[in-house]
């Protein structure tokens, strides 16, 4: 494993693991950090040169001044950070695997700098969480308002309850993992980031995504209904497929990592 000493790479705890001929970038989602990939990283590192890092909101990032809630009030600035990190590390065209919010961030980055990417893997990703017209995002406005109010009113309590709703409860270690990640986050970052994520609407970018996409969905995700994966597949311009990991919850890389790897390997052409 190589820890990066470059300015942005060091700030975002970037590491390169493995020595494959192709490069893969793993990007975590809301409330977590790069440790969400720990179960799948050893296998992926046998086939790829794998880059892992922490977004600036993560509790694993030491400098609190790196996350500006105003700057990061849209996914655009995250996409700019991703591009800057990949440039700084001088990565060759890469497979990008983005979990949850990072799926859309990868899509935006691929539109801005398509030459950086060979394929996008969108894991439990969604362009919009709020239902509107005939679009089923999974939540109505009141539900999202309730989530944000719960975070504002009693973050510690919310950080204990939310993981039990979004992680398969038959895997208590993974539930606990998410709790610890959430409680490491600086509380002043959580509300603005939650507003950015849960109130996003990136449906309009999908037909600008020209890279091939693998959309990975679990069989039962309270955060992202299966209809969202189908919606994205229909609208993404690049060739895309939907793959199902047979597990409950929003974190297949934690709760069903072997099946997740099998699905990923089937899409990318490697064996676990």
C-alpha positions as CSV (number, residue, x, y, z in Angstrom):
1,X,0.0,0.0,0.0
2,X,1.3,3.4,-0.9
3,X,0.1,6.5,1.0
4,X,0.2,9.6,-1.1
5,X,2.2,12.6,0.1
6,X,0.9,15.0,-2.5
7,X,-1.1,18.0,-1.2
8,X,-4.7,17.0,-2.1
9,X,-3.9,13.3,-1.9
10,X,-2.5,13.6,1.6
11,X,-5.4,15.8,2.7
12,X,-7.9,13.2,1.5
13,X,-5.9,10.2,2.8
14,X,-5.5,8.8,-0.7
15,X,-3.8,5.5,-1.0
16,X,-2.9,3.2,-3.9
17,X,-3.2,-0.5,-3.3
18,X,-2.3,-3.3,-5.7
19,X,-0.3,-3.4,-8.9
20,X,-2.7,-4.4,-11.7
21,X,-2.3,-3.0,-15.2
22,X,-5.6,-1.2,-14.9
23,X,-6.6,1.5,-12.4
24,X,-9.8,1.5,-10.2
25,X,-11.0,4.4,-8.0
26,X,-13.3,3.6,-5.1
27,X,-15.3,6.5,-3.7
28,X,-17.4,6.2,-0.5
29,X,-20.8,7.8,0.2
30,X,-22.5,10.0,2.8
31,X,-21.5,9.4,6.4
32,X,-18.7,6.9,5.8
33,X,-15.0,6.8,4.8
34,X,-12.7,4.6,2.8
35,X,-13.0,1.8,5.4
36,X,-16.4,0.9,3.8
37,X,-14.3,-0.8,1.1
38,X,-12.1,-2.8,3.4
39,X,-13.8,-6.2,2.8
40,X,-13.5,-5.9,-1.0
41,X,-10.1,-4.2,-1.3
42,X,-7.8,-7.2,-1.0
43,X,-9.6,-9.0,-3.9
44,X,-9.8,-5.9,-6.1
45,X,-6.1,-5.2,-5.5
46,X,-5.2,-8.5,-7.1
47,X,-6.6,-7.3,-10.4
48,X,-6.2,-3.5,-10.3
49,X,-4.1,-0.6,-9.0
50,X,-6.8,0.6,-6.6
51,X,-7.1,4.2,-5.3
52,X,-9.1,4.8,-2.1
53,X,-9.6,8.1,-0.4
54,X,-11.8,10.0,2.0
55,X,-14.1,12.9,1.0
56,X,-13.4,16.1,2.9
57,X,-16.6,15.8,5.0
58,X,-15.4,12.4,6.4
59,X,-14.5,12.0,10.1
60,X,-11.3,10.4,8.9
61,X,-10.0,13.7,7.4
62,X,-7.9,15.6,9.9
63,X,-8.3,19.2,8.7
64,X,-11.9,20.5,9.3
65,X,-11.1,23.6,7.2
66,X,-11.2,21.4,4.0
67,X,-15.0,21.1,4.0
68,X,-16.9,24.3,3.3
69,X,-20.6,23.6,3.4
70,X,-21.3,26.5,1.0
71,X,-18.8,25.2,-1.6
72,X,-20.1,21.7,-1.3
73,X,-23.8,22.6,-1.5
74,X,-23.9,20.7,-4.9
75,X,-22.1,17.6,-6.3
76,X,-20.2,19.8,-8.7
77,X,-17.4,20.7,-6.3
78,X,-17.1,17.1,-5.3
79,X,-16.6,16.2,-8.9
80,X,-14.0,18.9,-9.2
81,X,-12.1,17.4,-6.3
82,X,-12.3,14.0,-7.8
83,X,-10.9,15.3,-11.1
84,X,-8.1,17.2,-9.3
85,X,-7.2,14.1,-7.2
86,X,-7.0,11.9,-10.3
87,X,-4.9,14.6,-12.1
88,X,-2.6,15.0,-9.1
89,X,-2.0,11.2,-8.9
90,X,-1.5,11.1,-12.7
91,X,-3.9,8.2,-13.1
92,X,-4.5,6.6,-16.4
93,X,-8.1,6.2,-17.6
94,X,-9.8,4.4,-14.7
95,X,-12.8,2.3,-13.7
96,X,-14.7,4.5,-11.2
97,X,-16.7,2.7,-8.5
98,X,-19.0,5.2,-6.6
99,X,-21.2,4.3,-3.7
100,X,-24.4,6.2,-3.1
101,X,-23.8,10.0,-3.6
102,X,-20.5,9.2,-5.2
103,X,-22.3,7.5,-8.1
104,X,-23.6,10.8,-9.2
105,X,-20.4,12.6,-8.5
106,X,-18.6,10.2,-10.8
107,X,-21.2,10.8,-13.5
108,X,-20.6,14.5,-13.3
109,X,-16.8,14.1,-13.4
110,X,-17.1,11.8,-16.4
111,X,-19.0,14.5,-18.3
112,X,-16.4,17.2,-17.4
113,X,-13.4,15.0,-18.1
114,X,-14.4,11.9,-20.0
115,X,-10.8,10.9,-20.8
116,X,-10.2,10.1,-17.2
117,X,-12.7,7.2,-17.1
118,X,-13.2,3.9,-18.9
119,X,-16.3,2.8,-17.0
120,X,-18.5,3.9,-14.2
121,X,-19.9,1.5,-11.6
122,X,-22.8,3.1,-9.7
123,X,-23.5,1.3,-6.4
124,X,-26.8,2.1,-4.7
125,X,-26.8,5.5,-6.5
126,X,-29.7,7.8,-7.1
127,X,-30.1,11.1,-9.1
128,X,-33.0,12.2,-6.8
129,X,-34.4,10.8,-3.6
130,X,-37.7,12.8,-3.5
131,X,-40.7,11.6,-5.5
132,X,-42.0,13.9,-8.1
133,X,-44.7,13.4,-10.8
134,X,-44.2,9.9,-12.1
135,X,-40.6,9.6,-10.7
136,X,-40.3,7.4,-7.6
137,X,-37.2,8.4,-5.7
138,X,-38.3,6.6,-2.5
139,X,-39.2,9.5,-0.2
140,X,-41.8,12.3,-0.1
141,X,-40.8,15.8,0.8
142,X,-42.1,15.4,4.4
143,X,-39.9,12.3,4.9
144,X,-36.7,14.1,3.8
145,X,-37.7,17.1,6.1
146,X,-38.1,14.6,8.9
147,X,-34.7,13.1,8.4
148,X,-33.0,16.5,8.3
149,X,-34.9,17.6,11.4
150,X,-33.9,14.4,13.3
151,X,-30.2,15.1,12.4
152,X,-30.6,18.7,13.7
153,X,-32.5,17.9,16.8
154,X,-30.4,14.9,18.1
155,X,-27.6,13.8,15.9
156,X,-26.2,11.2,18.3
157,X,-29.6,9.5,18.4
158,X,-30.1,9.7,14.6
159,X,-26.6,8.3,14.1
160,X,-27.6,5.3,16.2
161,X,-30.9,4.6,14.5
162,X,-30.2,5.4,10.8
163,X,-27.7,2.5,10.4
164,X,-30.3,0.0,11.6
165,X,-32.6,1.1,8.8
166,X,-30.1,1.2,5.9
167,X,-27.8,-1.8,6.8
168,X,-28.9,-5.4,6.8
169,X,-29.6,-6.1,10.4
170,X,-28.5,-9.7,10.1
171,X,-24.9,-8.2,9.9
172,X,-24.6,-6.4,13.3
173,X,-20.9,-5.7,12.8
174,X,-21.7,-3.7,9.6
175,X,-24.5,-1.8,11.4
176,X,-21.9,-0.9,14.1
177,X,-19.4,0.1,11.4
178,X,-21.7,2.7,10.0
179,X,-22.6,4.0,13.4
180,X,-19.0,4.6,14.2
181,X,-18.4,6.3,10.9
182,X,-21.4,8.6,11.3
183,X,-20.4,9.5,14.9
184,X,-16.8,10.4,13.7
185,X,-18.2,13.0,11.3
186,X,-18.2,16.6,12.6
187,X,-21.8,17.4,13.5
188,X,-21.6,20.9,11.8
189,X,-21.0,19.2,8.5
190,X,-23.8,16.6,8.6
191,X,-26.9,18.8,8.2
192,X,-25.6,20.8,5.2
193,X,-24.3,17.6,3.6
194,X,-27.6,15.8,4.2
195,X,-29.4,18.7,2.5
196,X,-27.1,18.5,-0.5
197,X,-27.6,14.7,-0.8
198,X,-31.2,14.2,0.0
199,X,-32.4,17.2,-1.9
200,X,-30.3,16.7,-5.0
201,X,-31.8,16.4,-8.4
202,X,-29.2,15.2,-11.0
203,X,-31.7,13.6,-13.4
204,X,-30.8,16.1,-16.1
205,X,-27.2,14.9,-16.3
206,X,-27.9,11.3,-17.1
207,X,-28.3,11.7,-20.9
208,X,-24.9,13.4,-20.9
209,X,-23.1,10.4,-19.4
210,X,-21.4,8.6,-22.4
211,X,-19.2,6.1,-20.6
212,X,-20.4,2.5,-20.1
213,X,-22.1,2.1,-16.7
214,X,-22.7,-0.8,-14.5
215,X,-25.5,0.0,-12.0
216,X,-25.4,-2.2,-8.9
217,X,-28.5,-2.4,-6.8
218,X,-29.4,-4.6,-3.8
219,X,-32.7,-6.6,-3.9
220,X,-34.1,-4.4,-1.1
221,X,-32.8,-0.9,-0.4
222,X,-34.9,1.4,1.7
223,X,-32.8,4.4,0.4
224,X,-33.0,3.6,-3.3
225,X,-35.9,1.7,-4.8
226,X,-35.2,-0.7,-7.7
227,X,-37.2,1.7,-10.0
228,X,-34.3,4.2,-9.7
229,X,-31.8,1.8,-11.2
230,X,-34.1,1.2,-14.1
231,X,-34.7,4.9,-14.5
232,X,-31.0,5.6,-14.7
233,X,-30.4,2.7,-17.1
234,X,-33.0,4.1,-19.5
235,X,-31.6,7.6,-19.5
236,X,-27.8,7.2,-19.4
237,X,-26.5,7.6,-22.9
238,X,-23.6,5.2,-22.5
239,X,-24.2,1.4,-22.6
240,X,-25.5,0.5,-19.2
241,X,-26.7,-2.6,-17.3
242,X,-28.4,-3.2,-14.0
243,X,-27.0,-5.9,-11.7
244,X,-28.7,-7.1,-8.5
245,X,-26.8,-8.2,-5.4
246,X,-29.2,-10.4,-3.3
247,X,-29.0,-8.7,0.1
248,X,-31.0,-6.1,2.0
249,X,-29.8,-2.6,2.6
250,X,-27.7,0.1,1.1
251,X,-24.2,-1.3,1.6
252,X,-23.6,-4.5,-0.4
253,X,-19.9,-4.0,-0.2
254,X,-20.2,-4.5,3.6
255,X,-23.1,-7.0,4.0
256,X,-22.7,-9.2,1.0
257,X,-19.1,-8.5,-0.1
258,X,-18.5,-11.8,-1.8
259,X,-21.6,-11.6,-4.0
260,X,-20.8,-7.9,-4.6
261,X,-17.4,-8.9,-5.9
262,X,-18.9,-11.7,-8.0
263,X,-21.3,-9.2,-9.6
264,X,-18.5,-6.6,-10.1
265,X,-16.2,-9.3,-11.5
266,X,-18.9,-10.5,-13.9
267,X,-19.3,-6.9,-15.2
268,X,-15.6,-6.1,-15.4
269,X,-14.3,-9.5,-16.5
270,X,-12.3,-10.8,-13.5
271,X,-12.8,-13.8,-11.2
272,X,-12.8,-13.6,-7.4
